[in-house]
């Protein structure tokens, strides 16, 4: 049974402005995954890890660990766009247990993961903890970085 995807959003002007309030747990023209805060997506999905991260990491672990340049080499832009549309508008259709689920392009899976992380409204290593990260980094020369000190951050 073929999967029909909604049309890819046109220009960035059709996206809601970052300062506009979002209605929690409601899909928008923006979609349900990309550009949504971690807190919101975890609540929406009732999970501890967003589906996009879970599916991409599992697929890369299963099919891409021996692929040279897995995070360096770009996947097909059209495949990345299709996968993004699936995660945003039809997450129940995403199934990366076989290469057919990601159109056989493991680099596109890595590309989708990178795109998701880039589009997070707040970086994973938040600006609020910048001073703490810098304090820990100054404790010891890299790479003798005191990982135990990160527990205090």
KAWOUR-V121098 format. One record per residue. N is the residue number from 1. RES is the residue in one letter. SS is DSSP state (h for helix, s for strand, l for the rest). PSI is psi in degrees with one decimal (* if undefined). OMEGA is omega as a letter, one per 40 degrees, with the letter a starting at -180 (* if undefined). Layout:
n={N	N}
res={RES	RES}
ss={SS	SS}
psi={PSI	PSI}
omega={OMEGA	OMEGA}
//
This chain:
n={1	2	3	4	5	6	7	8	9	10	11	12	13	14	15	16	17	18	19	20	21	22	23	24	25	26	27	28	29	30	31	32	33	34	35	36	37	38	39	40	41	42	43	44	45	46	47	48	49	50	51	52	53	54	55	56	57	58	59	60	61	62	63	64	65	66	67	68	69	70	71	72	73	74	75	76	77	78	79	80	81	82	83	84	85	86	87	88	89	90	91	92	93	94	95	96	97	98	99	100	101	102	103	104	105	106	107	108	109	110	111	112	113	114	115	116	117	118	119	120	121	122	123	124	125	126	127	128	129	130	131	132	133	134	135	136	137	138	139	140	141	142	143	144	145	146	147	148	149	150	151	152	153}
res={X	X	X	X	X	X	X	X	X	X	X	X	X	X	X	X	X	X	X	X	X	X	X	X	X	X	X	X	X	X	X	X	X	X	X	X	X	X	X	X	X	X	X	X	X	X	X	X	X	X	X	X	X	X	X	X	X	X	X	X	X	X	X	X	X	X	X	X	X	X	X	X	X	X	X	X	X	X	X	X	X	X	X	X	X	X	X	X	X	X	X	X	X	X	X	X	X	X	X	X	X	X	X	X	X	X	X	X	X	X	X	X	X	X	X	X	X	X	X	X	X	X	X	X	X	X	X	X	X	X	X	X	X	X	X	X	X	X	X	X	X	X	X	X	X	X	X	X	X	X	X	X	X}
ss={l	l	l	l	l	l	l	l	l	l	l	h	h	h	l	l	l	l	l	l	l	l	l	l	l	l	l	l	l	l	l	l	l	l	l	l	l	h	h	h	h	h	h	h	h	l	l	l	l	l	h	h	h	h	h	h	h	h	h	h	h	h	h	h	l	l	l	l	l	l	l	l	l	l	l	l	h	h	h	h	h	h	h	h	h	h	h	h	h	l	h	h	h	l	l	l	l	l	h	h	h	h	l	l	l	h	h	h	h	h	h	h	h	h	h	h	h	h	l	l	l	l	l	l	l	l	h	h	h	h	h	h	h	h	h	h	h	h	l	l	l	l	l	l	l	l	h	h	h	h	h	h	l}
psi={119.6	146.9	127.9	122.5	147.1	156.2	146.6	133.6	141.3	-108.0	167.1	-15.0	-17.3	-10.2	147.2	145.1	145.7	-28.8	-9.5	136.8	144.8	143.0	118.3	146.3	18.8	128.6	148.9	178.5	-24.5	-27.3	178.6	-0.5	-63.0	132.6	5.9	139.2	152.7	-43.7	-44.2	-43.5	-35.7	-39.1	-46.0	-42.9	-8.1	53.0	167.1	-12.3	130.9	143.9	-42.3	-41.4	-46.8	-51.4	-44.2	-45.5	-43.6	-43.5	-42.2	-41.4	-38.9	-38.8	-10.5	-1.5	-27.3	8.4	121.7	133.1	35.4	-38.4	-6.8	-43.2	132.0	144.2	175.5	128.3	-38.3	-36.0	-42.0	-43.3	-42.5	-44.8	-39.2	-44.3	-41.6	-48.9	-38.2	-40.9	-19.3	57.6	-26.1	-16.1	-9.5	126.1	100.5	20.0	-19.4	155.0	-24.6	-29.9	-22.7	28.0	27.0	11.1	88.4	-27.9	-31.5	-35.1	-46.4	-38.3	-39.4	-41.6	-46.0	-41.1	-43.3	-47.5	-37.0	-34.9	1.3	136.5	-33.5	130.9	154.7	-45.1	85.0	151.8	-29.1	-24.4	8.4	-47.8	-38.7	-42.8	-41.8	-39.6	-45.3	-41.0	-31.5	-10.6	-29.3	148.8	141.1	138.1	15.8	37.2	126.1	91.2	-30.9	-31.1	-22.9	-22.7	-24.9	-11.4	*}
omega={a	i	i	a	i	a	i	a	a	a	i	a	i	i	i	i	a	a	i	a	i	i	a	i	i	i	i	i	i	a	a	a	a	a	a	a	i	a	a	a	i	i	a	a	a	a	i	a	i	a	a	i	a	a	a	a	i	i	i	i	a	a	a	a	i	i	a	i	a	i	a	a	a	i	i	a	a	i	i	i	i	a	i	i	i	a	a	a	i	a	i	i	a	i	a	i	i	i	i	a	i	i	i	a	a	i	i	i	i	i	i	i	i	i	i	a	i	a	i	i	i	i	i	i	a	i	a	a	a	a	i	i	a	i	i	a	a	a	a	i	i	e	i	a	a	a	i	a	i	i	a	a	*}
//
